[in-house]
Amino acid sequence: MTSFNCGLQSIVFGEGTLEDVLDSLETADTDLETLELWDRHLPPTDDPDERLEIQQLLEEAAIDVCGYGVVDLETPEDAREYIAFADWLDADYITVNYPPDRDEITEELLALAETFEIDVAIHNYSSVHHDDLSRVFSSIDDVREVLEAYDHPRLGVCIDTGHFLVESVDPADVIPAVGDRIVATHLKDTSEAELEDVPGSGVLDLERIVSLLGDHADPDTPLIIEYELPEDRRLEALQAGERNVREALETADAGSDSR
């Protein structure tokens, strides 16, 4: 259980650049050193000077980029530049969103995953950001059907707990259903106060989720804190989110040790 790595989705800092994200993370004064980078903070680039600057920023901040995304794909051709860039960042995985019935996109993703030796994680969404749920993975069946149709070691899922909760899907039911196909988990909550809230501040049972991940997922799976809140609350929320997740991990550890 203790090997779970606690990280952060850069979307919590809103719009901006990679430099803005790293400055905000330093200001937040947390122990988080793992980042899943939103592509809007760092769009793909082949420019040597831009890549050198990116390398320097990440090295100076001592940040490990575990993943890249969530990337929205409309056609198979959209996938290559994103996966190639994620590979250049030395990310372990890329999180993706596309219509579940688009087999040609899935097949292209798998071909690229093999070429670049990177994992592809299907990310679930909800009506929070999408009016047409046929365009996204929003249910357990949406996710499971593609995973079963393409039983490939490079294809998995990024569970977004908050989006499942919005769709009245219990993330605790999703984890056993997809098991070792979990590549990453976005720990997001929902509450009466905020539709997308800090993990542990709403209805999400963090301890149960962490315990289930310990039973069913690879212990190297990153636990990614994610939320979208007003700017004046972001840093305080990040400190609270990290505290909540680490406490859940400690409780789960204590429970497993006592068995």
Rosetta blueprint (number, residue, H / E / L):
1 M L
2 T L
3 S L
4 F L
5 N E
6 C E
7 G E
8 L E
9 Q E
10 S H
11 I H
12 V H
13 F H
14 G L
15 E L
16 G L
17 T L
18 L H
19 E H
20 D H
21 V H
22 L H
23 D H
24 S H
25 L H
26 E H
27 T H
28 A H
29 D L
30 T L
31 D L
32 L L
33 E L
34 T E
35 L E
36 E E
37 L E
38 W L
39 D L
40 R L
41 H L
42 L L
43 P L
44 P L
45 T L
46 D L
47 D L
48 P H
49 D H
50 E H
51 R H
52 L H
53 E H
54 I H
55 Q H
56 Q H
57 L H
58 L H
59 E H
60 E H
61 A H
62 A L
63 I L
64 D E
65 V E
66 C E
67 G E
68 Y E
69 G E
70 V E
71 V E
72 D E
73 L L
74 E L
75 T L
76 P H
77 E H
78 D H
79 A H
80 R H
81 E H
82 Y H
83 I H
84 A H
85 F H
86 A H
87 D H
88 W H
89 L L
90 D L
91 A L
92 D L
93 Y E
94 I E
95 T E
96 V E
97 N E
98 Y L
99 P L
100 P L
101 D L
102 R L
103 D H
104 E H
105 I H
106 T H
107 E H
108 E H
109 L H
110 L H
111 A H
112 L H
113 A H
114 E H
115 T H
116 F H
117 E L
118 I L
119 D E
120 V E
121 A E
122 I E
123 H E
124 N E
125 Y L
126 S L
127 S L
128 V L
129 H L
130 H L
131 D L
132 D L
133 L H
134 S H
135 R H
136 V L
137 F E
138 S L
139 S L
140 I H
141 D H
142 D H
143 V H
144 R H
145 E H
146 V H
147 L H
148 E H
149 A H
150 Y L
151 D L
152 H L
153 P L
154 R L
155 L E
156 G E
157 V E
158 C E
159 I E
160 D E
161 T H
162 G H
163 H H
164 F H
165 L H
166 V H
167 E L
168 S L
169 V L
170 D L
171 P H
172 A H
173 D H
174 V H
175 I H
176 P H
177 A H
178 V H
179 G H
180 D H
181 R H
182 I E
183 V E
184 A E
185 T E
186 H E
187 L E
188 K L
189 D E
190 T L
191 S L
192 E L
193 A L
194 E L
195 L L
196 E L
197 D E
198 V L
199 P L
200 G L
201 S L
202 G L
203 V L
204 L L
205 D L
206 L H
207 E H
208 R H
209 I H
210 V H
211 S H
212 L H
213 L H
214 G H
215 D H
216 H H
217 A L
218 D L
219 P L
220 D L
221 T L
222 P E
223 L E
224 I E
225 I E
226 E L
227 Y L
228 E L
229 L L
230 P L
231 E H
232 D H
233 R H
234 R H
235 L H
236 E H
237 A H
238 L H
239 Q H
240 A H
241 G H
242 E H
243 R H
244 N H
245 V H
246 R H
247 E H
248 A H
249 L H
250 E H
251 T H
252 A H
253 D H
254 A H
255 G H
256 S H
257 D H
258 S L
259 R L
